[in-house]
């Protein structure tokens, strides 16, 4: 790899696993801004990110990757632009078990596209709504004319989350011809 430092943003819905994904990969203690969730209508989880989560991982060739997590609630969207500044891409995480995950996907794609079009989509909690088909996401992306990498994963599984990071990096390297 030619680039030696990356910044990747994890954005998406509250409860989709952004903080968990960062904790799963980080080699350093994660700086977390979780606070008591006061928006129980949106999600039943006890804690939620209200600022920035930060972790770090070192890939082959000593490439360091800063992992930045955004708060999922719309009321914190003012901080997304700050977090995305200088990032090579965004991993948009969507909770498959949410009431309307396609609406969530549309909102978060629209919110993060202005900061860069290098986006990977991660659908989590697929075990909580097994009756809901996975094809709805591919069909929606196709109908919108979007061609983002799409993964179904468990944010607690290191290999799953690492695949997202490697996909973002590979996409940018291919796009800019940075592969040796």
C-alpha positions in Angstrom: 0.0 0.0 0.0 1.2 3.5 -0.7 -0.8 5.6 1.7 0.3 5.2 5.3 -2.5 6.7 7.3 -6.2 6.6 6.8 -9.3 8.0 8.5 -12.5 6.0 8.2 -15.9 7.1 9.6 -18.6 4.8 10.9 -21.9 6.4 10.4 -25.5 5.2 10.5 -28.5 4.5 12.7 -28.5 4.4 16.5 -28.0 0.9 17.6 -26.6 -0.4 14.3 -23.3 -1.4 15.9 -20.9 1.5 15.1 -19.3 1.7 18.6 -19.2 -2.1 18.8 -17.5 -2.3 15.4 -14.8 0.2 16.5 -14.3 -1.7 19.8 -14.0 -4.9 17.9 -11.1 -3.7 15.7 -9.3 -1.2 17.8 -5.8 -2.0 19.1 -5.9 1.0 21.5 -8.4 1.7 24.2 -11.4 3.3 22.4 -12.2 6.8 23.3 -15.9 6.7 23.7 -18.5 9.4 24.2 -21.4 7.2 25.2 -24.0 8.6 27.5 -27.3 7.5 28.9 -29.8 7.1 26.1 -32.7 9.6 26.6 -34.3 8.7 23.2 -35.9 5.4 24.1 -38.5 5.8 21.4 -35.7 5.5 18.8 -33.9 2.6 20.4 -34.1 0.7 23.6 -30.3 0.6 24.2 -29.0 1.9 27.5 -26.1 4.0 26.2 -25.6 5.9 23.0 -22.8 7.9 21.4 -23.2 11.7 21.7 -19.8 12.8 20.3 -17.0 10.9 18.6 -15.8 7.4 19.2 -12.2 6.8 18.3 -10.2 3.7 17.8 -7.1 2.7 15.8 -5.9 -0.3 13.9 -2.6 -1.1 12.2 -2.8 -3.0 8.9 0.0 -4.6 6.9 2.9 -2.4 6.0 2.3 -0.5 9.2 -0.6 1.4 7.7 -2.5 3.0 10.5 -6.3 3.5 10.3 -8.2 5.9 12.6 -11.7 4.6 13.2 -14.2 7.4 13.9 -17.7 6.7 15.1 -20.5 9.3 14.7 -23.6 9.6 16.8 -26.6 8.0 15.1 -29.3 10.5 16.0 -30.2 13.2 13.5 -30.0 15.8 16.3 -26.2 15.3 16.2 -25.8 15.7 12.5 -24.0 19.0 12.8 -20.9 17.0 14.0 -20.9 14.6 11.1 -19.1 17.1 8.7 -16.4 17.7 11.3 -15.8 14.0 11.8 -15.8 13.3 8.0 -13.2 15.9 7.2 -10.2 14.2 5.8 -11.7 10.7 5.8 -11.1 8.4 2.9 -14.6 7.0 3.2 -17.6 6.1 5.3 -19.0 2.8 6.5 -22.8 3.4 6.7 -24.3 0.9 9.2 -28.0 0.1 9.2 -30.0 -1.9 11.7 -31.9 -4.6 9.8 -34.3 -5.0 12.6 -35.3 -1.3 12.6 -38.9 -0.3 11.7 -37.9 1.0 8.2 -34.3 0.1 7.4 -34.7 1.2 3.7 -35.7 4.7 4.8 -32.8 4.7 7.2 -30.4 3.6 4.4 -31.7 6.4 2.2 -31.3 9.1 4.9 -27.8 8.1 5.9 -26.6 7.7 2.3 -27.9 11.2 1.5 -26.4 12.5 4.7 -22.9 11.1 4.1 -22.5 11.4 0.3 -21.7 15.1 0.4 -18.6 14.2 2.5 -17.3 11.7 -0.1 -18.7 9.0 -2.4 -16.5 6.2 -1.1 -19.1 4.4 0.9 -19.5 0.8 2.1 -22.9 -0.3 3.5 -23.1 -2.7 6.5 -26.4 -4.3 7.5 -26.4 -5.5 11.1 -28.7 -7.4 13.4 -29.9 -9.6 10.5 -30.8 -12.3 13.1 -33.5 -10.1 14.6 -35.7 -10.0 11.5 -35.1 -13.3 9.7 -38.4 -12.9 7.8 -37.2 -9.7 6.1 -35.3 -10.5 2.9 -31.8 -9.2 2.3 -32.5 -8.5 -1.3 -34.5 -5.4 -0.3 -31.1 -3.5 0.0 -29.7 -4.6 -3.3 -33.0 -3.9 -5.0 -33.1 -0.4 -3.4 -29.5 0.4 -4.4 -30.2 -0.8 -8.0 -33.4 1.3 -8.2 -31.4 4.4 -7.1 -28.6 3.7 -9.5 -26.1 3.3 -6.7 -23.3 0.7 -6.7 -21.9 0.7 -3.2 -20.4 -2.5 -1.6 -23.0 -4.1 0.6 -22.3 -6.5 3.5 -24.4 -8.3 6.1 -22.4 -8.7 9.3 -22.1 -9.0 13.0 -20.3 -6.0 14.4 -18.8 -8.2 17.2 -16.9 -10.3 14.7 -13.4 -8.9 13.9 -13.2 -10.5 10.5 -16.5 -9.0 9.4 -15.6 -5.5 10.4 -12.0 -5.8 9.0 -13.6 -6.7 5.7 -15.4 -3.3 5.7 -12.2 -1.4 6.3 -10.3 -3.3 3.7 -13.0 -2.8 1.2 -13.0 1.0 1.7 -9.2 1.1 1.4 -9.2 -1.1 -1.7 -11.9 0.9 -3.4 -10.0 4.2 -2.9 -6.7 2.6 -4.1 -8.3 1.2 -7.2 -10.1 4.5 -7.9 -6.9 6.5 -7.7 -4.5 3.9 -9.1 -2.5 3.5 -5.9 -2.1 -0.2 -6.1 1.6 -1.3 -6.5 
